[in-house]
Amino acid sequence: MSLELGKKAPKFKLPASNGETVSLIDLRGRNVVIFFYPKDMTATCTVQACDMRDVYSEFVDANTVVLGISGDSVKSHLNFIAKKELPYLLLADEEHRVCEQYGVWQLKKLYGREYMGIVRSTFLIDAKGNLVREWRKVKVNGHAQEVLEAARSLK
C-alpha cells in the first residue's frame, strides 16, 4: 500500500496496553508518532523502544503522542512496558490489519527463509490527522531524535 504525504493517515482502532481502545481520530489536536516494530523484547526493538522512551518527555512538550504497534498481544506489551519502563502506549495489532493499512506487513527474508513480518517503520501525523512524514526500513541509531526534530517542526 502506498500512503500519500499530506493526505489523511489511515484511521484505526486497536487495543492498547492501558486496557482501552485507541483510535487515531480520538487523538486529533495532537501530533502522533506511530512506530511499527517486529516484536516485544527482541534486541533491536528494545533499543528502538528505549530510545523513544528516553526522549518521550520532549515529544510531550512538542504536543506529540507516541504509539508503538506490533503484532504482539496486550499481555506481551504489558510485560515489555514493565521491564523497560516505557511511558507510552503499545497497541496490539495481532491480525496485522493496521500494519497492512500502513504498508509495513511485508515479505521478509532471513537466513534464506521467507516469512511475513513487520518492517520497522515510523509515521508522523499532524494534529489535523494528515500524514506528514514516513520513515521506512528504519535503522534505529539516531532515529528517535530525528523523529523528535520532525515533530518539533510541526509546532
N, C-alpha and C positions, 0 to 999 in steps of 0.2 A: 504494500500500500504506500502510496506517495502522499505525504502531507504537504500542505502549501503554507509557507510562511505568510503571515499577515491575515490568514483566514482563521475561522473559529477552530479551536482544538476539538478533537473528538470527545464527546461527552461520555461519562461513565459513572457507575455506582459500584463500589466494591466494599467488602467487609474490611474493617480496619482493626488495628491492634488495640484500640481503646474500646472495642466491643460495639462500636457504632458502624453505620454505613456512611462512607464518604462519597459525596457527589461533587463532580467538578463545578457544576452550576452553583452549589452552595458556597463556593469559595470566591465567587465574583467579588470584585472590590479589592482583592489582594492578588499579587503576582503568585504564580505557582511554579515550583520546580518539581518535576517528576523525574526520578531516576529509576530506570529499569535495570535490574541486576539478576544474574542467573540463580543464585542460591544462598540462603542464610548460612552463616558460619564458615563459608569457604574463604580461603586466604585473600584473594583479590577483592571479593565482595565485602569482606570485613574491613579491609583498608579503605575501600570506597565509602562504606557506611560511616566509619570513624572519621574520615576526612570531612564528610558533610556535618557530622556531629560537632567537630572542632570549630567550625565557622557558623554553626546554627544561629547563635545569638545575633550575628551580623546579618544573616538572612532575615531574621525577625525585624531588625532595625530597618531593613530595606523593604518592609511590608510584603514579605515573601514567605509563603507556606512551602515547606519541604515535605515531599512524599516519596517513599521508596516503594516500588512494586516488584514483586517476584511471583513465581508460581507456588511458593510455599504457603502452608496453612497459617491461619492466625496464631495457632498454638506455637508453631515454629518461630513465627515473628516475635511472639512474647518472650520466648527464650533468648532470641538474638538481642532484643532490646534490653532485657535484664542483664545479660552477660556483658554487653558493650555500652550500656548506659546511653542508649540512643534517645534523644529528646523529641523526635518527630515520629509521625505515624508511619507504619508499614502497612501496605494494603495487600490482601491476598487475591491473586488472580489465578486461582487453581485451574480454571478451564482455559486460560490464556486468551480470553476474548478481548481484553483491553490491550494486551500485548499485540494481538493481531491488528487491532484498530490503529495502533501506532507503528505498525510495521517492524516490530522488534522480535517477533516469533519467527525464526528462520531456520533453515537447514544449516547445521554447523558440522564441522569435521574436526576430529581429534584423534590422533594416532591412527589414521586411516579409517576410523569409524564415523559414519554419518548418523546424525540424530537431529531432532528438532529441539531448539532451545532458545533462550532469551539472549539476544545480542545486546551487550551493555550499551545503553543509550540514555541520554538526558534531554529533556524538553523544558523550555521556559515559556510560560504562558502569561500574558499580561493581565492586568486587573479587569479587562473587558472580555477575557476568555479567548483572546487571539494567540495563536502560536507565533512567537517572535524569534525563537532560536531553537536549533536542534543540534545535538552532538551525537553522532553515531559511531559505533565501534570505539567507544571511549577507552583511552589509556588513562589509568587512574591518577598517576602522578601529576599534581598541579591542577587537576580537573575541578575540584570543589572551589578553588579560588577563582578559576576562570568563570565558572557559572555564577559565583557571587558577584563578580565585577559586572557581568551582563545584567544581573538582577538589579544592581545598584543603578545602572544606566537608565532603568525604567522609572525611577523616582520622579 
